[in-house]
Amino acid sequence: MNKNDKDLIPIQTLLVPKSIQYTGKLLNWLSPFVASRFAARIFLTPFGYQMPEREKLMYDNSKKEKVFIDKVNRDIIIYQYGDSDKKVLLSHGWSGSGTQLSKIADQLLLNGYSTVSFDAPAHGKAPGKRTIMPHFLETINYIEKEYGPFEAAIGHSLGGMALLRTTKFGLSIKKLVIIGTANSITAVTKNFAKSLGLSKKVAQHLKTYFDKRYGEDLDNYSGSVSAAGVKIPTLVIHDKNDVDVHYSSAHEIVDKLEKGKLLLTENLGHRKILGNDKVISEIIKFISE
């Protein structure tokens, strides 16, 4: 299967082992409730991948540091790439890593910026098996305090959702760029269940379980909810052929932003978009304006 074909398959379907998918479908048939508990463990488990060749330049030339985040009792890995005082914070998505936005980082360096990125808990080379959205939020807050200030921040998928939330509640940046970001946690759980062949009832049980476990409606973390409190210029990028997050999410987020700008692409999917030269050029232009 070539890379273009892979971009047409939801990331969970690609990364979750077939044996787990088959188990989920069996439990779905036996008991939607039990299937939802099984799905919850998978939902919280990032799946790793071998680092692509294109990310190795950034990895090899970054200053790397393992850091313990007290508030979530987890370790993360910090990547400092370049030495400019004009810094940009990069936040990867689910099952991503601190070098996932490497092509963007390379161009930022060529344009006079440095970047700080991270492997979130249980991602990349950071230890752990499971994590959840609040871990991303506390990681970003910690990085701003210890490695900021930042001129801008760029987030992919869940990383974009986390940056919307932290910006709403005080992350001090001048510009924000989000790529392939979901507008709704409920939609995320539905899409996750669907990608594993699970029913809508399982998705409903899954969302209810997380709300009870974490003591609040997790839709409070949704991209469109957070966007309503973001006042800075924000570039929202999304591909019309994104099979992981439908591009209608971008419209809903932009509608809530005070200074939102929408860039839609075609035939780049959820991941290839991160390395597209035209997209990267628009990002650099937006941040530099």
Residue pairs with C-beta under 8 A, 6 or more apart in sequence:
3 272
4 272
6 14
6 271
7 241
7 243
7 268
7 269
7 270
7 271
7 272
8 241
8 243
8 269
9 243
10 191
10 195
10 243
10 244
11 94
11 95
11 244
11 270
11 271
12 192
12 195
12 196
13 21
13 195
13 196
15 47
15 49
15 95
16 42
16 47
16 196
20 42
21 196
21 197
23 38
24 35
24 38
24 39
24 42
24 196
24 197
24 198
25 196
25 197
25 198
27 34
27 35
27 38
28 35
28 197
28 198
28 199
28 202
32 199
32 201
32 202
32 205
33 205
35 198
35 199
35 202
35 205
36 202
36 203
36 205
36 206
36 209
37 209
39 192
39 193
39 196
39 198
39 202
39 206
40 206
40 209
40 210
41 130
42 196
43 189
43 192
43 206
44 130
44 131
44 132
45 122
45 129
45 130
46 94
46 95
46 122
46 123
46 130
46 131
47 95
48 95
48 123
48 124
49 95
51 59
51 97
51 99
54 102
54 103
54 275
55 97
55 99
55 100
55 102
56 99
57 102
57 106
58 79
58 81
58 99
58 102
58 105
58 106
59 79
59 99
59 102
61 81
62 79
62 80
62 81
62 98
62 99
63 79
63 80
63 81
64 77
64 78
64 79
64 80
65 77
65 78
65 80
66 75
66 76
66 77
66 78
66 126
67 75
67 76
67 77
67 78
67 142
67 146
68 74
68 75
69 75
69 76
69 121
69 135
69 138
69 139
69 142
71 138
71 142
72 121
72 134
72 135
72 138
72 139
74 121
74 122
74 126
74 128
74 131
74 135
75 121
75 126
75 127
75 128
76 118
76 119
76 120
76 121
76 126
76 139
77 98
77 118
77 119
77 124
77 125
77 126
78 98
78 116
78 117
78 118
78 143
78 147
79 98
79 99
79 115
79 116
79 117
79 118
79 119
80 114
80 115
80 116
80 147
81 105
81 109
81 114
81 115
81 116
81 117
82 108
82 109
82 113
82 114
82 115
83 114
84 109
84 112
84 113
84 114
85 114
86 112
86 113
86 114
86 151
87 113
87 114
87 115
87 116
87 147
87 148
87 149
87 150
87 151
88 108
88 113
88 114
88 115
88 116
88 150
88 151
88 152
88 153
88 154
88 287
89 115
89 116
89 117
89 140
89 143
89 144
89 148
89 150
89 152
89 153
89 154
89 163
89 173
90 98
90 101
90 104
90 105
90 115
90 116
90 117
90 153
90 154
90 155
90 159
91 117
91 118
91 136
91 140
91 153
91 154
91 155
91 156
91 159
91 160
91 162
91 163
92 98
92 100
92 101
92 117
92 118
92 119
92 120
92 123
92 124
92 155
92 156
92 157
92 159
93 100
93 155
93 156
93 157
93 158
93 159
93 160
93 180
94 157
94 158
95 123
96 123
96 124
96 156
96 157
96 159
97 119
97 123
97 124
97 125
98 117
98 118
98 119
98 124
99 105
99 117
99 124
100 156
100 274
101 115
101 117
101 154
101 156
101 274
103 274
103 275
103 280
104 154
104 274
104 280
104 283
105 115
105 117
107 280
107 281
107 283
107 284
108 114
108 115
108 284
108 287
109 115
111 284
111 288
113 151
113 287
116 143
116 147
116 150
118 126
118 139
118 143
119 125
119 126
120 126
120 131
120 135
120 136
120 139
121 127
121 128
121 131
121 135
121 139
122 128
122 129
122 130
122 131
123 131
132 214
133 158
133 161
133 162
133 218
133 221
134 214
136 158
136 159
136 162
137 162
137 165
137 166
140 162
140 163
140 166
140 171
141 166
141 171
144 150
144 166
144 171
144 172
148 172
149 172
150 172
150 173
151 173
151 174
151 175
151 287
152 173
152 174
152 175
152 176
152 177
152 287
153 163
153 167
153 171
153 173
153 175
153 176
153 177
154 163
154 176
154 177
154 178
154 179
154 283
155 161
155 162
155 163
155 164
155 176
155 177
155 178
155 179
155 181
156 178
156 179
156 180
156 181
156 274
157 179
157 180
157 181
157 182
157 244
157 245
157 270
158 181
158 182
160 178
160 179
160 180
160 181
160 223
161 178
161 181
161 182
161 221
161 222
161 223
161 226
163 171
163 176
163 178
164 176
164 178
164 181
164 223
164 226
164 227
164 230
164 253
165 221
165 226
167 173
167 176
167 226
167 230
167 232
168 226
168 227
168 228
168 229
168 230
169 229
173 232
174 232
174 233
175 232
175 233
175 234
175 235
175 286
175 287
176 230
176 232
176 233
176 234
176 235
177 234
177 235
177 237
177 283
177 286
177 287
178 223
178 234
178 235
178 236
178 237
178 253
179 237
179 238
179 273
179 274
179 279
180 237
180 238
180 239
180 242
180 244
180 245
180 270
180 273
181 223
181 236
181 238
181 245
181 249
181 250
181 253
182 188
182 222
182 223
182 245
182 249
183 222
183 223
183 224
183 248
183 249
183 250
183 252
183 253
184 219
184 222
184 223
184 224
184 249
184 252
185 207
185 218
185 219
185 221
185 222
186 207
186 219
186 222
187 246
187 249
188 245
189 203
189 206
189 207
189 210
190 200
190 203
191 244
191 245
192 203
192 206
193 199
193 200
193 202
193 203
193 206
194 203
207 218
210 218
211 217
211 218
219 225
223 249
223 252
223 253
224 249
224 252
224 253
224 255
224 256
225 256
227 234
227 253
227 254
227 256
227 257
227 260
228 256
228 257
230 257
230 258
231 258
231 259
232 259
233 259
233 261
233 286
234 257
234 259
234 260
234 261
235 260
235 261
235 263
235 282
235 283
235 286
236 250
236 253
236 254
236 257
236 260
236 261
236 262
236 263
237 250
237 263
237 264
237 265
237 273
237 279
237 282
237 283
238 245
238 247
238 249
238 250
238 262
238 263
238 264
238 265
239 247
239 264
239 265
239 266
239 267
239 268
239 269
239 270
239 273
240 247
240 264
240 265
240 266
241 266
241 267
241 268
241 269
242 269
242 270
242 273
243 269
243 270
244 269
244 270
245 270
247 264
250 262
250 264
251 262
253 260
254 260
254 261
254 262
261 286
263 279
263 282
265 273
265 276
265 278
265 279
268 276
268 279
273 279
